[in-house]
């Protein structure tokens, strides 16, 4: 995945909250993760695209979503499949 550098100003008050996010090695990674969470929760991107944007496998991204108690599937009562495997 190619990247483009974009300058973004954020409130200094957000930094301590961003640092509470265990995933991501720096603020840039943490901001990317938060942005992808928002896009995924808003149903603007798929699970697969969200994983791709964070550089994770789908299964690893699901584990991250679970760690933050973010629902990753809308299929109530149905079996969930990822990569052909029931999870």
C-alpha positions as CSV (number, residue, x, y, z in Angstrom):
1,X,0.0,0.0,0.0
2,X,1.4,3.4,-0.9
3,X,1.3,6.3,1.5
4,X,1.0,10.0,1.0
5,X,2.2,12.3,3.7
6,X,-0.6,14.7,4.9
7,X,-0.1,17.2,7.7
8,X,-3.0,17.1,10.2
9,X,-3.3,19.3,13.3
10,X,-5.0,17.7,16.3
11,X,-5.7,19.1,19.7
12,X,-2.9,18.5,22.2
13,X,-5.7,17.3,24.5
14,X,-6.2,14.2,22.2
15,X,-2.6,13.0,22.6
16,X,-3.0,11.3,26.0
17,X,-6.1,9.5,24.7
18,X,-4.4,8.3,21.6
19,X,-1.5,7.1,23.7
20,X,-3.9,4.9,25.5
21,X,-4.4,2.9,22.3
22,X,-2.1,-0.1,22.7
23,X,-2.0,-0.9,19.0
24,X,0.3,1.2,16.8
25,X,3.9,2.2,17.4
26,X,3.4,5.9,17.1
27,X,0.7,8.6,16.9
28,X,0.5,8.3,13.1
29,X,-0.3,4.5,13.4
30,X,-2.8,5.2,16.2
31,X,-4.5,7.9,14.2
32,X,-4.7,5.6,11.2
33,X,-6.3,2.9,13.4
34,X,-8.8,5.3,14.8
35,X,-9.7,6.6,11.3
36,X,-10.1,3.0,10.0
37,X,-12.3,2.1,13.1
38,X,-14.5,5.0,12.3
39,X,-14.8,4.2,8.6
40,X,-15.5,0.6,9.4
41,X,-18.1,1.3,12.1
42,X,-19.8,3.8,9.7
43,X,-19.9,0.9,7.1
44,X,-17.9,3.0,4.6
45,X,-15.3,0.3,4.2
46,X,-15.4,-3.5,4.4
47,X,-13.7,-5.6,7.0
48,X,-11.2,-6.7,4.4
49,X,-10.4,-3.1,3.3
50,X,-10.1,-2.1,7.0
51,X,-7.5,-4.8,7.6
52,X,-5.6,-3.8,4.4
53,X,-5.5,-0.2,5.4
54,X,-4.0,-1.1,8.8
55,X,-1.5,-3.6,7.3
56,X,-3.1,-6.5,9.3
57,X,-4.6,-9.8,8.2
58,X,-8.4,-10.0,8.5
59,X,-8.0,-12.3,11.5
60,X,-5.6,-10.0,13.2
61,X,-7.8,-7.0,12.5
62,X,-10.8,-8.9,14.0
63,X,-8.8,-9.6,17.1
64,X,-8.1,-5.8,17.4
65,X,-11.8,-5.0,17.0
66,X,-12.6,-7.6,19.7
67,X,-10.1,-6.0,22.0
68,X,-11.8,-2.7,21.7
69,X,-15.3,-4.3,21.8
70,X,-16.1,-3.2,18.3
71,X,-18.6,-5.5,16.6
72,X,-17.2,-6.8,13.4
73,X,-20.1,-8.7,12.0
74,X,-23.8,-7.9,11.6
75,X,-24.9,-11.5,11.1
76,X,-27.0,-12.3,14.1
77,X,-27.4,-16.0,14.6
78,X,-25.5,-16.9,11.5
79,X,-22.1,-18.5,11.3
80,X,-19.3,-16.1,10.7
81,X,-16.8,-17.0,8.0
82,X,-13.4,-15.4,7.5
83,X,-11.1,-16.8,4.8
84,X,-13.4,-19.9,4.5
85,X,-13.1,-20.7,8.2
86,X,-15.9,-20.4,10.6
87,X,-14.9,-18.2,13.5
